[in-house]
């Protein structure tokens, strides 16, 4: 779920021929988040969110496949709207937050699929387990930020995970094993 921000690398790669060299973007933690949802006993769709991202996107406009992304976020940034649920999710029944404090994503491949779209494959590490995941990414915008006048990028991405793949399958299949992930991030070229 985490380093789903990887999507940025792909979108950035699609962007401008004017950028002939690799450009490094840093994630804007204040405007980046992951929202997840799952089926609760067939009665409702329950959601949660993670934030607090750190990471970089290296964009290679001439060779998008050479672009990359590395992202991490603290497990304890979890918000579900119900403190008791959040506390349970952080235990060894799910995220094992005491031993596994951070979720990471490191891209391993970028495939451009359209003018502003691509698939980003990477290694997601959560609850001490690493699995390959694919993000379906869209570059929303690559332009100068109107308030700070520096290069900025925005991306959305989606994927679906099985929580049982990360040893978090408690109560499945009654509580859905399949988790829908929606990622939205912003990243900037740091000022010197």
PEQUI-V278516 format. One line per field, one symbol per residue. ss: DSSP state (H for helix, E for strand, - for the rest). psi: psi as a letter, one per 40 degrees, with the letter a starting at -180 (. if undefined). burial: # if it has 9 or more other C-alpha atoms within 8 Angstrom, else .. A space follows every 50 residues. Layout:
ss->???
psi->???
burial->???
This chain:
ss->-HHHHHHHHHHHH--------EEEEEE-HHH-EEEEEEEE---EEEEEEE ---EEEEEEE---HHH-EEEEEEEHHH-E---HHHHHHH----------- -EEEEEEEEEEE----EEEEEEEEEE--EEEEEEEEEEEEEEEE------ EEEEEEEEEEEEHHHH--------E--EEEEEEEEEEE----
psi->dcfeeddddddddechedgdihhhiiigdefhihhiiihgeedihiiiii afiiiihhhgddgdeeiiihiiihdeehheehdddddddeiedcefdddg eihihhieihhheadfiihhiihhhhfehhihihhhihhdihihhedefi hiihiiiiihihdddfffeheiedhhdhhhhhhhiiiihii.
burial->.##############...#..########..#########......#### ############.############.####.....#.####.#####..# ############...############..##.########.#..#....# #########.#########.....###############...
